[in-house]
């Protein structure tokens, strides 16, 4: 079975047919999904979806591009919600320097605060890092992020940096980008790290794999990603699916029946 470790089914792109997509999961071999918050309002939405479906768990946190309105009271509420057994991670959190806002110092502040919160509640973190490799690494080392571990979502950096994150105790999230013709660095990373450190993800509705690039993404396309990883690793798609299923449960500290360890 496939575990989609990073999805956004709370997104409005799924409002018209969300349940129809979910109904297709068993036939497509999709066994589990982590629906990931990115804004304060989305936290309630992902929890609602997770509570309505046995095969969905939730991650709660605030994306760096959305951190400007955050307050201490909101961080306290995230802490309280972590008592919910459906919550398996803090995320997605991190740094995004692709745009000029929010202010980089503000992003760093909330990244650090959410890492420390994860340590307090003993949850792994889901790290979003875009055009911010060095600062991401420095903050994670400063805050000893390896205490909880987690995943570097939608990995886009070098093989050397992937190995450094793995040494820190993190998994590497691989999705549709690995199927793109121009994704040389991601392909090098997949070929150069152990399969035991890779987890599958979609980031849906974004990042659909080839030949669906530009379309709305969903977990139903993950077999394409598994086949591409298998080709790069010299193994079978079945082996990729089996190992990444195990990896995802280790990442989110779950047993294979979906219960928290």
C-alpha positions in Angstrom: 0.0 0.0 0.0 1.0 3.6 -0.6 1.3 6.2 2.1 1.0 9.8 0.8 3.0 11.6 3.5 2.1 15.2 2.4 -1.2 16.2 0.9 -3.6 19.2 1.0 -7.0 17.7 0.6 -8.4 20.7 2.5 -7.6 22.8 -0.5 -10.6 24.4 -2.4 -9.4 22.5 -5.5 -11.0 19.4 -4.0 -14.3 20.9 -2.9 -16.3 19.5 -5.7 -15.1 15.9 -5.7 -13.0 15.2 -2.6 -15.1 12.2 -1.5 -15.1 10.7 -5.0 -11.3 10.8 -5.1 -11.1 9.2 -1.7 -13.4 6.4 -2.9 -10.9 5.5 -5.6 -8.0 5.1 -3.1 -8.4 1.4 -2.3 -8.4 0.4 -6.0 -5.3 2.5 -6.6 -3.5 1.0 -3.7 -3.5 4.2 -1.5 -3.6 3.1 2.1 -2.8 6.2 4.2 -2.6 10.0 3.7 -1.3 12.7 5.9 -3.2 15.9 5.3 -1.0 18.9 6.1 -2.0 22.3 7.4 -0.3 25.5 6.0 -2.4 28.3 7.6 -4.2 28.9 10.8 -7.6 28.4 9.2 -6.5 25.2 7.5 -5.6 23.6 10.8 -9.3 23.0 11.6 -10.0 21.9 8.1 -7.3 19.2 8.1 -8.5 17.9 11.4 -12.1 17.7 10.2 -11.0 15.7 7.2 -8.8 13.4 9.3 -11.6 12.7 11.8 -14.0 11.9 9.0 -11.7 9.2 7.4 -9.9 6.4 9.1 -7.1 6.4 6.4 -6.2 10.1 6.9 -4.0 11.6 9.7 -3.1 15.3 10.2 -0.1 17.5 10.6 -0.7 21.0 12.0 1.5 24.0 11.7 2.0 27.2 9.7 3.9 27.5 6.4 6.6 30.2 6.4 4.8 32.2 3.7 1.8 32.4 6.0 3.5 33.1 9.3 3.2 36.9 9.5 -0.2 37.0 11.3 0.8 34.3 13.8 0.5 35.0 17.6 1.6 33.3 20.8 -2.1 32.4 21.4 -2.3 30.6 18.1 0.9 28.6 18.9 -0.7 27.7 22.3 -3.7 26.4 20.4 -1.5 24.2 18.2 0.1 22.8 21.3 -3.3 21.9 22.8 -4.5 20.3 19.5 -1.5 18.0 19.5 -3.2 16.0 22.2 -5.6 14.8 19.4 -4.5 11.3 18.4 -5.0 12.1 14.8 -2.2 14.7 14.9 1.1 13.0 13.9 3.4 15.9 13.1 4.0 19.6 13.3 4.0 21.1 9.8 4.4 22.3 7.4 7.0 24.7 8.8 10.2 26.2 7.6 11.7 28.9 5.4 10.7 30.2 2.0 12.9 32.8 0.4 11.5 32.6 -3.1 9.4 35.7 -2.4 10.3 38.9 -0.6 7.7 38.4 2.1 7.2 37.6 4.9 10.4 39.1 6.4 13.1 36.5 6.7 13.8 37.2 10.4 10.1 36.6 11.1 10.1 33.3 9.2 13.1 32.2 11.2 11.4 33.2 14.5 8.3 31.1 13.8 10.3 28.2 12.4 12.3 28.0 15.6 9.3 28.3 17.8 7.5 25.6 15.9 10.5 23.3 16.1 10.7 23.8 19.8 7.0 23.2 20.1 7.4 19.9 18.3 10.0 18.8 20.8 7.7 19.8 23.6 4.9 17.7 22.3 7.2 14.9 20.9 6.1 15.1 17.3 8.2 15.0 14.1 8.4 18.1 11.9 7.5 18.5 8.2 10.0 21.0 6.9 9.3 23.3 3.9 12.6 24.8 2.6 12.7 26.8 -0.6 15.8 28.8 -1.7 16.8 28.7 1.9 19.1 25.7 2.3 21.8 27.2 4.5 19.5 29.0 6.9 17.3 26.0 7.2 20.2 23.7 8.1 21.6 26.3 10.6 18.3 26.7 12.4 17.7 23.0 12.5 21.1 22.4 14.0 20.8 25.3 16.5 17.4 24.0 17.7 18.5 20.3 17.6 15.7 19.4 15.3 17.0 15.8 15.2 15.5 15.3 18.6 12.2 14.7 16.9 13.3 14.0 13.4 10.8 14.4 10.5 10.9 14.9 6.8 12.3 17.5 4.4 9.3 18.0 2.2 9.6 18.4 -1.6 13.3 18.1 -1.4 15.1 20.3 -4.0 18.7 20.6 -2.7 21.9 18.7 -3.4 22.8 15.1 -2.7 25.4 16.3 -0.1 22.7 18.2 1.7 20.3 15.3 1.6 22.9 13.1 3.3 23.4 15.8 6.0 19.7 15.9 6.7 19.6 12.1 6.8 22.4 12.1 9.4 20.3 14.5 11.5 17.6 11.9 11.5 15.3 13.1 8.7 13.6 11.4 5.8 13.5 12.9 2.3 10.1 13.6 0.7 9.9 12.8 -3.0 7.0 13.5 -5.2 6.1 14.3 -8.8 9.1 16.5 -9.5 11.3 13.4 -9.7 9.5 12.6 -13.0 10.3 16.0 -14.6 12.9 15.9 -17.4 14.8 18.8 -15.9 14.8 17.4 -12.3 18.5 16.4 -12.4 19.3 17.2 -8.8 16.3 15.4 -7.4 17.1 12.3 -9.5 20.7 12.4 -8.2 19.4 12.5 -4.7 17.0 9.6 -5.2 19.8 7.5 -6.8 22.3 8.4 -4.1 20.4 7.9 -0.8 19.1 4.7 0.8 15.5 3.8 -0.1 15.0 3.4 3.6 15.2 7.2 3.9 12.7 8.1 1.2 9.0 8.8 1.7 6.4 9.3 -1.0 4.4 12.6 -1.2 2.2 14.5 -3.5 1.8 18.1 -2.1 -1.5 17.9 -4.0 -3.2 19.7 -5.5 0.3 20.9 -6.7 3.3 19.1 -8.3 1.5 16.5 -10.5 4.0 14.1 -12.1 4.6 13.7 -15.8 2.5 13.1 -17.9 0.0 15.0 -15.8 2.3 18.0 -15.1 0.2 21.2 -14.8 -3.0 19.3 -13.8 -4.4 19.0 -10.4 -2.4 16.4 -8.5 -3.7 13.7 -6.2 -2.5 10.6 -4.4 -3.8 8.5 -7.3 -0.7 9.6 -9.3 1.8 8.2 -6.7 2.3 4.9 -8.6 3.9 7.0 -11.3 6.4 8.4 -8.8 7.1 5.0 -7.3 7.9 3.6 -10.8 10.3 6.5 -11.4 12.1 5.9 -8.1 12.3 2.2 -8.8 14.0 3.0 -12.1 16.5 5.3 -10.4 17.2 2.7 -7.7 17.4 -0.3 -9.9 14.5 -2.1 -8.1 10.8 -2.6 -8.6 7.9 -0.3 -7.9 6.5 -2.9 -5.5 9.7 -2.7 -3.5 9.5 1.1 -3.4 5.9 1.0 -2.3 6.6 -1.6 0.4 9.6 0.2 1.8 8.2 3.7 1.7 5.1 2.4 3.5 7.3 1.2 6.3 9.3 4.5 6.2 6.2 6.6 6.5 5.0 4.8 9.6 8.5 5.3 11.2 8.4 9.0 10.2 5.0 9.5 11.9 5.6 7.1 14.7 2.7 5.0 13.8 2.2 1.2 13.7 0.8 -0.3 10.6 -2.8 -0.3 11.9 -2.5 3.5 12.0 -2.2 3.9 15.8 0.3 6.2 17.4 3.3 4.5 19.0 
